[in-house]
Structures are given as structure tokens and as C-alpha cells.
């Protein structure tokens, strides 16, 4: 048993270190992804006692998030490196907490070994460890709260679940699902009802800064490029695992209903996907455990089958680390923005990166929370598709735009269907725009 536990811990460390190593080998030590740059700026501002975000035209308040509050001290002590290190720590702690929680629920040792193995190889867990977001922090809070809830420190567990529900809507769904599970098991009825009420009330104020998931099927599946998506192989394996309980459906039908509702929540609320992953890992582990305990006439076939299934999970995890290591932004993006500070107009997807480079953005992924969101979005779309120099200049002057940033992705479907359209045409042909650097894939034009 100790050897198996040690092997899982080593495997977890390898899966966490691998995307960092591959990114460093490419000479890129910047944060990967979109959302981490928002959280990094929020933590840095909060550490200076600043709650207002002036990195976007017009300004706005940073959304309250317990993760930002917690990270202030590590950020002051260890600097920017803490933004990458602490998600790893939270992710590794969640592995140990999952071990403990499964044993509290009375899951057999052989089963929870397989379940935790599936967990450390799952794409959402790897993403939570690698990306500098609150995901692994929220997961750690939920698991620790769940463990404490079954002891005399249940009120501390309740508090942790309430805090977790403030981190994100997905975390709130995860906390509510756990409390509903305990309620169906008939344990601690009064305490569960109090906790459930508090979590549901706090979920109203949950942060909604998770811009990586759009709700499309591609984003929900890691095999199709979803950063927080589930593994198709893991999902299929989990369905087999839950199928082993079918003969006892009358006994567990309430739990089946809860599981289906919880699993379906990611369709309407995509940021619940990383927490639905716990359910997927439980089912996948159950399937592997049943297979490992089943008597086979030829033992070699059983071992070969288990090895193939393990390789399926392993390859799913490794392919996801390759995806994470190649995430934008690239070094070229920030090199192109190495110009005097100003206001930059580009697609909203690049807003957090523009702000992190020290400029002000006209749009970013949270543009819908701005007071003039509809007008600003309409104006940006007009400028992107306009070839009228005078009207374009009028809108750019309205927002004080100093630079226009255009990427190859914008000309390949993100904004325009073909190159040399709209604003891209004007930037390359009008005297109003002057390119700051030649030869870069990312084009930045100074507005005169």
C-alpha cells in the first residue's frame, strides 16, 4: 500500500512539473492562459491596498475573491513566483484531502487508490495546478471543508465551504452538491441544512471571472482543446464504473439523481466542469477497481486490460500537459507591446495581456461589466469592420486610443474572415496608422 501511495504522489508531481518544464524549455517563463493575468493584477493591486482597476478605459472595481485576499501575504513575501507555486501546493494538498475524504465515506482502499490515480491524471486537476487561477484553491477548500464536516470541527468545515462558494459559481455548485449528498445520506441533518443555507446565500456573491470556458462543447472536452475540459476516455470509463451500481439502483437512486443533476450542471454553468471532474474520477476509479478484483481465467489478460486502461488515462493527462505548455501569450506578444504606455484597441480576448503589459485596454474579457458595455462593444465592432477613415478616427478619439493591436488569429476568423479587411486594411494603408515594429507576427500600429 505504501508503495502504491508513493507511486501516486510521484506521478502527481510529474504531471504538475511537466507543463512548467516544457514551457521553460521553450524559453517562456510568463504565465500561461488568459484568466491568470487578471488575478495577478488583482492580487498585486490588493497588496498595495488598491481595489480599483484603472487598466481599462473608464476603470472599474476588482471583483472580490477570497483567493486574492489569501494570496496577498504570499505575494508580498515571495513576489510573482508565488502566483505559480501556490496553485501547485493547493493541487497537491487536494490529493491528500481526497484520500482522506474517500476513507471517511467508507470507500475501500483498493477503490480509492484507483480513484485518486484517475484524479491526478485528469486534465482539470492538471490545469488547476499549472494555471495561476483560484481553481485549485477552491477545490482544496471544498475537500478540506468536506473532511472537517464529519468531525467535531464541522462548523469550520461549513465556513470553508462558504468561503469556497465565494470563489466561483462552479465552486458554489460543488459545495452545494456535497451538502446535498450528506443530506441524502441522512447524516447531521440540522447542521447540513444550516450549512446549505449559508452556502446558497454566499453563492449569490460568487465571483464570475472564469473566461476560459465559453460553454461550447470544444471547451468542455480536453481532447478537443478545452483547457479545463474533461477527458473523454475518463468520462467513458466513469460511465462503466457507475454502471456497476445499476443492480443496486433502488438503493442508490437518490444518489444517482443527484449525480446526474450535478454532472448536467456543467452544460449550463461551464465553470462547474473542474468540480464535476471529482464525480468522473470516482466513476473511473470504480471501474478500474471492479476490473482489478474480478476473477479472470487468465490473469495476464486482466493485467493487460488494466495496463491499457491506465495508459489511456496517462496519455490523456500527458497530451493535456502539452496543450497547457503551448498556451498563449507568447513572448512575441509582449515584445510587440514594448512601446510607450497608452490606450490599446484590440479584440477583448487580448485585454488582460494588454493590461499586464502596462497599457490601458478598451476591451477585455470582462467588458460586459463596464457601465457603457453595450456602447463600447458596438463601437469596437464598428471600428473593426470600418474602412471609413474619418468615422474610424472619431471613434478612436472617443476612447483616446493610442495603439491598435492586430494578431494573425484576428485575421483568421477571430474578427475577420480574411486578411486585409476592415481596420486591418486601414492600418496597413492609411497614413493615420504607423507600425511600431516590422517583422513581428503581432502587429501594433501607432494612431496619429
Secondary structure, DSSP 8 states (H G I E B T S, - for coil): -HHHHHHHHHHHHHHHHHHHHHHHHTT--S--SSHHHHHHHHHHHHHTT--EE-SBTT-EE----HHHHHHHHHHHHHGGGHHHHHHHHHHHHHHHHHHHHHHHTT--HHHHHHHHHHHHTSHHHHHHHHSSSSHHHHHHHHHHHHHHHTSTTHHHHHHHHHHHHHH-HHHHHHHHHHHHHHHHTT-SHHHHHHHHHHHHHHHTT------S--S-HHHHBGGGT-SS-B-HHHHHHHHHHHHTTGGGHHHHHHHHHHHHHHHHHHHH-GGGHHHHHHHHHHHHHHHHHHHHHS--SSHHHHHHHHHHHHHHHHHHHHHHHHHHHT-S--HHHHHHT-SS--EEE--GGGHHHHHHTT-EES--TTGGGSTTHHHHHHHHHHHHH---HHHHHHHHHHTT--EEEE-TTGGGTTS-SSSS-HHHHHHHH-TTEEES-SS-SSEEEEE-
